[in-house]
Amino acid sequence: MKEFMNYRHSLTIAGAAAGFCYWYYIGCASGTCMITSKPFNSTLYGAVMGTLIFSLFQKNKTKSDDFSGNN
């Protein structure tokens, strides 16, 4: 379980770093972009995206493959 949490946190941190790098290298010069106009916004957005991407690869823990709701 601890390894699982470390993997999740590392993807969140990687997403935050990617968001910051996006702001730093590309960003929004005019300041009218909601996400990329400030480093905090783009870092937070990247962290959320990293967490969401992680959740795509997470396995569901179900006791059976019965999808009818009659477990």
N, C-alpha and C positions, 0 to 999 in steps of 0.2 A: 504494500500500500504506500509506503514511503517513497519508493521509486516512482510510483504512479504520480504522486503529488509533485515530485521534482520535475518530471517530464512536463506536467501541466504548467508549472510555474516557469519553466525554461521557455516554453512556447509563448507564454504571455509576455515575458521579458523580451524575447526575440521580436514579437509583434510590436512592442513599444519602441524598440530600437529601430525597427523598420519604419515606423511612423515618424520618428524623429528625423531619421535620415531623409525621408521623403520631404519633410518640411525644410530641412537644411539645404538639400541639393535642388529641389524642384520648387516647392512652396507656392506661395501666391504673392506676387509682387504688388498687386494693387490693394490687398487687404480686404477684398470683398468676399473671398472664399470663406465659408463658415468653418471648415475643418482645417484647412491648411494655412490659414492666416496667422495662427499662433502656435508656438511649439507645444504648449500643453494640450491643446485640442488634438493635434495630429498624433501626439504620443499616446494619448488616451484612446483615440480611435484605433491606432495600431494595436494596442494592448487588447482591446475588445475583439478586434478581428483575429488576433492570434488565439484568443480563448475560444472563439467560435469555430475556428478551423480545427482546433484541438478536439472540440466536442463532436466533430464529424467522424473522427477516427476512434471514438470511445465505444467500447462494446457494451451493449445493454445486458444487464444481469437479470435474466428471467429464468424461472424454474422449468418452464415448458414452452413449447412452440405453439400452444393453443391460443389463437388470437380471438376466439369467440367470447372471451371474458369468463369462461367457466373453469377456472383453475382449481 
